């Protein structure tokens, strides 16, 4: 659709509705979500629904999240057509939606209010103590853990938080969906930096897990990407919590104003001498980190001590007896989820809860029952002594951390990876980095690329072989010995299952639909075992 009526429509994620400052959920009227079944949209639709807003939406097909919304009484149209927004006062869109979408065109023609999903999230933050989690990776796990801590240990206004998280929360009582409108005073949310829209948020606590160059298709340069995080940090009305083990996050800290940095808390495995200039921020040190192997009977697989200095966060707590700043504390933490990256994620979560007013030991105890976010080192099953794990990692640093965690969790096992790259542009830019990260595994098959919002025709020379070719230049075993390209992921899954042996670990890796291959792997392993028995 390219006629004159659509050529003038511009969808800019960083723009705001003209009446944004005066909006309340009640004033939205009938609110229509385009792509309501998406992870970032469904949770907001559910929260508004729980707040009494008349919510409806559309999607190309009825996926699991769309069906769940239907079960809640929300109307979900299949397909996207102009008539679907005939009664809508507000139409919510995400960055995946194009200006020629028929529902956008119809909404503009009717004069309906257009809101990017970030505008809805910013609106919800206005009436809550908001905690946002931003970063190239670690957002979902960290935000899910913060929500879990508040759900299981929060009291008063910290109890029953609202949360908008891209994955389900795995706790001792089973999984909880990633969206909930609680009756408490806190809202926990992922702050997606991919399109710059997180500039709209003004949270009480802003967590920044890392600032590693990503989404350069939007930002253009690593410096512009980093500067967006500096601005985000300055929008925090209370505290900023940053990872000192990440050079990008440290660069953000050193670019912050001294006033803003004085309210920042840095968590790191490195000590103060190693980190250098912290621009007046407080350091919370991660110490004595260790991990139990899969054969251990210990309930915790990741253990560490979090050293919290006196008066953490720039507003010293007062001792009840003499009014002096509270003393430094060493908090023992034991997690059910593996990897030093999760020690960092948990530290951020415990610190955020502490800054909201929770006792840190209580927060750490709640963190110990967290079993992960969906698709984050999620063990899908073990058949014939072969363990199948699913993980959302789709950035080279995430993949490296995942495989390091797998090595520590399953020492001595052969690690096999079924990797589906996410986005042609990301594959093109990071091909060598993907190869370097995947080289931590023993056996890798790269499948066809999950395109998301991109088109293969715009990247005709980019495919799974791009990563394999990049691996050929590594100082590693010959690439043909450990990595190959098989575009059909179902065929690739069957191949990987058939060449596995007892004690092996197979990991499906990627942000697309590669997760659907975990059942295929388990089925092939079972069929092979039945034939051999």
Secondary structure, 3 states (H helix, E strand, C coil): CCCHHHHCCCCCCCCCCCCHHHCCHHHHCCEEEECCCCHHHHHHHHHHHHCCCCEEEEECCCCHHHHHHHHCCCEEEECCCHHHHCCCCEEEECCCCCCCCHHHHHHHHHCCEEEEHHHHHHHHHCCCEEEEEECCCCHHHHHHHHHHHHHHHCCHHHCCCEEECCCCEEECCEEECCEECCCCCEEEEECCCCCCHHHHCCCCEEEECCCCCCCHHHHCCHHHHHHHHHHHHHCCCCEEEEECCCHHHHHHHHHCCHHHHCCEEEEECCCHHHHCCCCCCEEEEEEEEEECCCCCCCCCCEEEEEEECCCCCCCCCECCCCCCECCCEEEEEEECCCCHHHHHHHHHHHHHHHHHCCCHHHHHHHHCCCCCECCCCEEEEEECCEEEEEECCCCHHHHHHHHHHHHHHCCCCCEEEEEEEECHHHHHHHHHHHHHHHCCCCEEEEEEEECCCCCHHHHCCCCHHHHHHHHCCCCCCCHHHCEEECCCHHHHHHHHHHCCCCCCEEEEECCCHHHHHHHHHHHHHHHHHHHHC
